[in-house]
Amino acid sequence: MKKEIKKFGLIALMLSLTTPVWAQLSDFTLDNGMRVLVKEDHRAPVVVQQVWYRVGSTYEQAGKTGLSHMLEHMMFKGTQNLAPGEFSKIVSQLGGQENAFTSRNYTAYYQVVGKQNLEKVMQIESDRMRNLVIEDAEFDKEREVVTEERRWRLEDQPRSKLNEQFNATAFLNSPARNPVIGWMTDIRHYKAQDLRDWYQKWYAPNNATLVVVGDVQPKQVLALAEKYYGHYQPEKIPQLKPQIEIEQEGLRRIELKGNTQVPTLQMGFHAPSLLTAEDQREVYALSVLSSILDGGESSRLPQSLVRDQQIAAGVGAGYSATDRLHTLFELSGTPANGGDVKELEAALLAEIEKLKTTLVTQDELERVWAMDEADHVYYRDSIQAQASILGSLVSVGLPADTLDNWIENIRSVTPQEIQAVAKKYLTLDNLTIATLYPDGKDHSNLKPYTGRL
């Protein structure tokens, strides 16, 4: 331990001191199949409750994209026991915070309240698990809100629009090609019954995980969970047919023009996730590779392309290791001072080629390890972050302790493994490139979005 403290200084010391009693995780399953995760954190008299449903945009079919997101909106529109808007009003009166979010892999609802109010938010959250009321009039109004949200978030935002079309080009038969919010033509043709059917199909206790983090005792939380969620009957959850993306066999490229002053470049290589990889070692190597390229100001891309060559105003790399399906290893950038986007593209590809021909250094690996260890410490500062990480992992089928084992796994990655995944996955035949160019039009008449997100 002394050697590690000397190498990483305060970061390693902080890591060694951040495994107190509150880090303990309790894992229960109710008789109806609902999973309950409880993590104690007694630093403040606060608690977060999150309910995660294993359904998101990658569960949807053509013609009904965005149903998971639309249902998230409707979950605030009333139940058999609560009037529309009453749920949010109750949480506000308790002095708490609440919201929800939908992704490709799951839909989640959360509240952050004083620990004395946990039972109340559990009562009202459990109520809308099975007692939601979707009235035609409320549905019609909310569908218009979602169409406006789509216009504001995607159709009036050139970079978001580029990303949407980039995904639809990179993925041909995987549901990962569809936007979480859904395609506009699908949204406009939703019927209230579509939402009722989707709710009945997926919002069941045996398709949900309750995550509670904060100043609580596990047995107390379990008793409350049994009281409020335990009486619901399990449902037969549909088994999805495999939707495996076909192998890409050549470079794909799209160009888009929009309301922007400078061009933008987005690039992506197909890559496995922890769920889809035949060898999980490759996933950890890709994660380290991503951090070597774009893990702080001293990483390769900002150092080389922004400061040394000065051809990029901004540049980045990203890779999600925990997607439910195959994912993308992405690069992005904006040329500096109205520069040539083709020059930036060539420079990014040149950085990829360096990874294939020259092994990364030990200093680079140690910087990545230190950075990830620091992130591991900082996420524990927030009970919301702790709960969100737990919920997202188990909702895609990963072990709850995946993050706890993350440091050990990336520390074992070798320069040779990084070079091997670069050669295997970061190839031109596996690459999709999307470029956004200015359209030269006047867009001053665009109106801001005013609805609830």
N, C-alpha and C positions, 0 to 999 in steps of 0.2 A: 504493500500500500504506500510506503514512503516513496518508492520510485515513481509511482503514478502521480502522487501529489507534486513531486518535483517537476514532472513533465508537464502537467496541465494546471498547476497552481490552484487558484481559487475554485475553478470549475470542478476539479476532481474532489476537492474538499467539500464543496456544496453537495455533490452527488453522494458522497459518503454519509452526509448528515441528513439526507432527505428520504430516509426509509424508516420513519417512526411508526408508531402504532396506527396512525390514521391511514397508512398506505395499505392496510389489510383489506382484501377483497373477499366478500362473502357471496356465494353463488347458490341460488335456490331454484327449484322448479315447482310451480304449483300443480295440483292434481289435474287441472285443465290444460296443462302444457305451457303456460306462460312462464317465461324465464325471469328471474328477479336477481339483479346484481346490486349489491350494496357496498359502498366504499366509505369508510369512516374518515372524516377530516374535522377535527374538533377545534380548529383554530378560531372559528367564529360561529355564532349561533345561527347559521344559515344553512339551507338545504336546497338542492336542485332535484326536481323530479323530471325524468324524461321517459316517454313511451315511444318505442321504435317499432314500426311495422315493416316487415320484410316485403316491401313492394315499392317500386319506383318506375322510372321511365323505361328501363330495360325489361320490364315485365309486360309492357303494353304491345298491342298489335297495330298493324297498319290501319289507318282510318280512325283510330281511337287514341292517338298519341296525346300525352298531356293529361290523361284522366287522373293520375295520381296527384298531380299538382292542383288540378281543379277541385278534387276532393278535399285537399288540404284547406282550401279556401272555405269550402262548405262546412267544414268541421267547426267553424265559429258562428254558424247560422242557427243554432238552436237544437235542442233535444226534446224528448218527451217531458223533461223536467225543467229545462232552462229555455228562456226566450232568446231570440237572436241577439247576439251581442252581450248577453248576461254573463257568459263565461269570463270574457275579458274584464268586464266591470267588477266581478267578484275578486279576481286576482289583483286588480288595481286597488281596490278598497283594502286589501290585505297588505298593501305596500309592496307587492311583488312585481315581477316581470314575467312576461309570457310571450311565446311566439311559436312558430313551426317552420319547417323547411322540408323540401323535397329534393331528392337527388336521383341519379340513375339507379341507385341500389336500394334506397329506403326512403321512408317518410317518418319524420320525428316531430314530437310535440313536447314542449318543456315549460316549466315554471321555476322561478327562483324566488323563494320566500323565507321568512324567518322560520326556524325549526318548529315553532309552536303551531304553524299553519300547514304543516305537511299533510295532516289528515284531511283538511278541507280541500286542498288542491287534488289530493288523490281521489276524493269522493267525486269531484266534478269531472276530473279527467277520465275516470273509469266510466262515468255516466255516458260520455260520448263515444266510448268504445263500441257499444251495442245499441244505444238509444237515439242515435242521430235522426233528425227529421229533415228531409230534403223536400221543401215545398217548391212547387213550380215557379211561383213568383220570385222567391228569394234566389232560386237557381238562375232564372233569366237575368236578374240584375247582376249577379256575380259573374256570369259568363261575359257580360259586357266589361266588367272590371278586368277580367283576365285578358280579353282581347286588347284592351288599352294597355295593360301591363306588357303584353308581348310587343306592341308597337313601340312603346317607350324603351323597353330593355333591349330589344333586338332589331327591329326593323328601322328604327331611327338612330341606332348606334352602329356605325360602320364596322368597328372592330368586333363587336358582338356578332354582327351579321356575318362577318368573315369567318369567325370561329364556328358558327353554326354550319356554314357551307363547307368549311374545311372538314368537320366531322362527317358530314354527309358524303364527302368525297373519299375520305380515308377508309370509312367503313361502308361496305356494300350490302351485306346481308345480316350483319349484327345489329341488334336494336340500339347499340351505342351510337348509331348514326342519327338517331332522332333527338331533338331538343327536349330537355326536361319539361319545358312549358308547353310543348306540343306545337305542331304545325298549325298555322292560322286557319286553314280550311277545315281541319279536324275540330278545332275549338268552336268555330262558328256552327258546326253541325252536331254538337253534343245535345243529348236529350237528358232531362232530369233522371229518367230511368237508367241511363248509362251509369250515372253516378251511384244510384241506389244499388245497382248490381255489383259495381266495383267495390263498394263499401261492404256489402254482404259477403263478398268472395274473400276479401283480404283482411278486413278489420276484425280479427278474432283473437282470443287470448293465446291460442297456440301458434299464432303467427306474429307475436309481439314479444318485446323485451322491455321490462321496467328497469330503469337505472336510477338509483338514488345515491347521491353523494353529498356528504356534509356532516353536520353535528348530530348524528343519529346513532342508534344501536341497531345492529342487524336484526335481532329478534323482534324488536319493535316494528321495524319496517316490514318484515315478513308477516307479522300479525295483521297489519293494516292492509297489505297486499291481498292476503287471504280474505279479509273482510270485504274489500271493495272490488277486487278483480276475480277472486276465486270462485264466485258463484256463477260466472258465465260459462256456458257450455262450449267446448271446442268445436271447430268446424272442419270439414274436409278441405284442406288447402290444395289447390290445383298444382300439379307437377308440370313445370315448364318443359317443353321440348327443347333439345339442344339447339342453340343458335350460334354456331361457331363461325367466326369470320373466315371467309375463304382466303387462301394465300395470295398475297399481292405478288404480281409477276412483272412489274415494271413501274417506272416513275409516273406518278399522277400529278397534274398541275391544274390549278384554277386561278383565274384572275377576277377581281371585283373592283368596281369603281363606286366611290361613295363620298360623303361629306367629310373630308379630311384634308388637312393641309400638307401632310407628308405621307409617303407610302409606308405600309406595314407588312412585315413578312412573318409567316407562320409555317413551321415545318414539323412533320411528325413521322416517326418510324414505328411500325407495329412491334409490340413487345408484350411479354407475358406479365401477369400479376402473380402475387403469392397464391391465389386461388387456381390459376390456370397453368402455372409453370410445371413442367416435368421435373425440373431441378430448381428448387428454391434458392440455391446458391447464386444462380444467375440474377435473380431479383435483387438480392442484396448488392451484387456487383453493379447492377444498373443504377441502384440508388446512390451508391458511392460515386459512380461516374457522373451522375447528375450534379452532385454537390461539388465535385472537382471543377465542373464547367461553370456552375453558377451557385456557389455557396458562400455568398458574401463578397465584399469589394475586392478581396485579394484572390478570388478564384479566377480561372483562366479567361472566361469570356469578357467580363468587364475590364480585366487587366489588359488583354490583348487588343480587343476590338474597340473599346471605348477610350482607354487612356493611351495605349501605345500607338496603334494604327489610326485612331480617331476617325473611324469610318462608321461608328454606331453611336447614336444618342442614347440608346438603351438596348439591352440585349439580355436574354435569359434562357434557362433550360428548366424543364419540369418533367417529373415522372411520378405517377401514382401507383405505388406498389400494392395497394389494398382494394383495387377495383374488383367487382364480382366477375367481370368478363375480361377478355384480352383488352389491353390498353395501348397507349401511345407514349413513346419517349419524344418529347417535344422541344423544339428550339424556336425562338422568336426574336424579333429585333426591329428597330427603326433606324434608318440611315441618318447620319449626322449632317446638319446644315444642308438639307435638301439633296443629299448625296444619292448615288446610284444604288438602288435596291439589289441589282444584280451583283454588284461588287460585295455587298453585305452577304448575300446568299453564298457566294463563292468563299468568302472568308469563314463563314460558319462551317461549311463543308470541309474546309482546310483544317479547322480545329478538330473535327471528327477524325480526319485522316491521321492526325498526329497521335491520337489515341490508339490507332491500329498499328503504328510503326514504332512508337517509343513508349516504354513502360512509364507509368506515373511514378513520381518520387515518393520516398518515405515521408518527407516533410509534408507533401500534399495529403497523404493518407492521415497523418497525425492531425492536421488542421481539420479535416472532415470529422474525425473521431471526436475531437474536442468540441466542435460546433454541435454535433448531434448530442453529445453528453449535456451540453448547456441547454439545448432545447428540451431534453428529457427532464431536466430540473425545472425549467420555467413553466412547462405545461401544468405542473403540480400546483402552481400558485393559484390556479382558478378551478373551483369546483365544477364550473360549467365545462371547462376544457377536459377535465378528468372524465366527466360523465360522457361527453361527446365522443371521446376516443374509444371508451369502452363500448358504447352503443353502436358506433359505426363498425367496429371490428366484428362483434358477434352477429350483427345483422347481415353481414356478407358471408358468415360461416367461418371466420377466423377465430382462433383461441383468444380469450379475454386478456391473456398475458402476452400477446404478440409484441406490444410496445415495450414491456418490461424486459423482453429478451432481445430487443432490437440492437442495443449497443453491443452486446456480445456477438451477435451475428455480423454486424458490419465491421467489427474489429478483426474478424477472421478473414475478411476479403483480401485477396492478394493482388498485386499489380498484374499478374498473369491472367487472373480471372477477369479483371476489368478490360484488358486488351482482348480477351476472347469474346466477351459479350459485344464489344464495339465491332469486332469483325463479323460476328454472327447476325446482329440485328440492325446496326446502323449502316445499311447499304442503300445504294440508289434504287435498286429494284423494290425496296421495302419502304420507299419514301413518298410522302405526299407534301406538296408545296402549295401554299395559298398566298396570294399577294393582293393587297389592297392599294389601289391608286386613287389620287384625288380626281373627282369628276368635274371640277371647275364650275359647279353650279352654285346658285344662291340658295341657302337653306335657312335664311333668317326667319322664315314663317313657321318653323317647327315649334309645337307647343309642348310644355312639360307634362309629365304624367302626374296625376293627382290622386290616384287610388291607393288602396292598401296593398302592400307587397306581401 
